Amino acid sequence: MPGSASQAQSQSPPRHQSPDCTARADRDYRKLMRAFPTGVTVVTAIDADGTPRGSTCSSLTSVTLTPPTLLVSLDTTSPTLQALMARGNFAVNLLHARGRGAAEVFATRTADRFAHVSWCSSQSSNLPRLVDDAFAVAECQVAGTLAVGDHTIVLGEVTDVAHTPEVPLLYGFGQYSAWSAPNPQPEERTQQ
């Protein structure tokens, strides 16, 4: 495919760095990303056997409003990624400040993570929603993927959203924190 990411990489001259330089670059990159606080989500899906899968994810980005599309980045070996690829849909649960426990559970390799949280299946897509830990949920259809290193970027076209005003959970500098701005207020509707 012309202009694809893999083609661009294959045409680039090989970079040769010493192991010390590579280790320093890796360390500097980790410091950079740790210094950038982000919201915390749990990406959920149902696998081919009907088992709920989920993984903590702080790599969430809005891509476009039309059609409403977001992206998440998941470990390529993740059972959550395998489940959403098999079924073609997933949910992004945005955690509120009291959702730290869920963030920690879904960041582990615990076999049955859902046994440690309250959840229900959504009515529209039967996707797992974290009822006690998420203040918002976006249900998505997989619109595309791109493998990059040890992670896969997943584009999701948003098909349904549920939201309540809550203070979001953040992660930065290796620790969880709550958003310190004033509490969010329900959106005011304007008359047209």
N, C-alpha and C positions, 0 to 999 in steps of 0.2 A: 504494500500500500504506500503510495507516494507520501512523503512527509510524515510517516509514522515515527513514533518515539524510538522504536527499535532500530529503524533504518538510520535515524540521526545518530544514534549511539554507535552503530557499526561503522559509520563514516568518520567518526572522530578519531584523531590520532591517539594511540594508547598512552596513558599517563603512567609514568614510572616514578614511584615515590618510595623512599626508604621506609622500613617498618616503623622507625621512630617518628617520622613525619606523618605517616598514616595514623598512628596511635594518637599523636598530638591533635591532628585534625578531628578525629573521632571524639576526643575529650572536649575540644573546644565547641564542637557541634552540640554535644550533650549539654554543656553549660549554657549555650545560646537558647536551646529549646526549654530547659528548666526555668530560665528567666522570663519566659513568656507565659503568664497565667492564662488558662483556658477553662471553658466550661467543661463539665464532666457528663458524659452520657453512658448509657448501656445500650448497645446494639443487640436486638433480639430477633430470633427467627425460629422457625419450626423445621426440624430436619425431616428426611424422607420417611422416617419411622414414627413421626408425630411427637418426637421429643423436643421440648423447648431448649434452645441454645442461647447463650448470651455472653457478651464480652464488654468490659469497660473500654471506653474509647474517648480520648480527648481530641482526636483529629476529626473535627466536624466543621464543614464550611458550606456556606450558601454558594451555589454556583450561578443560578439564574432564577428570575421571577417567572418567566414565561418560556417553557412550562416550569412550574416550581420544582427546582432540582437542587439537591444537596449532595455532598460527598462525604464519605467516611473512609478511613484507612484502617485496615485490619491485617493482623499477622496472617500470612499466606497459609500457615498450617492450622489456623483456627477452625475448630468445628463450627463456630458461628458463621464464618465465611462459607464453609462447605454447605451449610444448611441454606443460607440465603441464595447461594448460587443454584442449588438444586430446586428450590421452590420459586425463585424469582422475585421474592419480596422480603421485606424486613421492616422492623420498627426501630426508631431512635427515641429512647427514653431520656429526656433531659432531667438530670437529678437536681433536686432542691437541696438547700444547705443541710437538711437532716438526713440526706441520702448517702452519707459517707460510708456507712456499713455496706450498703449495696455496691458501691463503687469498689470497695476492698474485696468483697466476695467475688465479684465478676472479674476482678483483675488476677485472681488465682487460678490454679489448675484444678480446683475442687471439681469432682465428678458431677454432682448434682447441685449446681449453684442455686437453682430455683427452690430447693428445699429450705433455703435460708432467708427467703424474702416472700412478701405477699405479692401475688400476681394474679392476673386473670387474662383470658383470651379476649381480644377485641372482637366486637360484633361484626365489623366490616370485613376483616381479613383473617380472623382467628390468630392474630399475632400476639405474643406475650407482651403485656403492659405491666410495669411495676407500680402497683396501685398506691403503696405507701411511700415510695421514694422518688417518684418522678412528678414534676409539676407540668410537664408537657410531653406529648408523644406525637411523633410524625411517622405515619405509615407510608412506606415507599415501595414502588416497583423498581426492580433493577433495570437501569437504563444503559449501563455500560460498566466495564471494568478495565483496569490497567495494572499489571503486575510491575512493581518497581522494587528492586532489591528483595528484601524479605517480607514486604507488605504488598497488599493489593488495594488499590483505590477503587471504591465502589460508588458509582453515580446512582442516586435514587430519585426517581420522579415521585414527588409527594402526592399521595392520593387521599390522605385524611390527616387532620390535625385536631388534637385535643389539648387545651391549655387552661391552666388556672394561675392566677398571680401568686408567685412565690419568690423567695430569694434563692438564686441559683448557687449550686456548689461549684467552686473553682479549684483548680490544681495548678500549682506553680512553686518553684523553688523546692520541689520534693515534698510538698505538704498540701493538705486540703485546707480550704478556707471558704468563708461565705462572702458573697458580694457585699461591699460595705456602703453602697449607695442607698438612698432612701428606698423603702419597700416599694415594689411595683404596684401600680394601681390598675384596676381593670380599664381596658381601653374605653375611652369616651367615644360614643358614636355621634357623628355629625349628621344633621338633617340636610337633605339635599332638596 
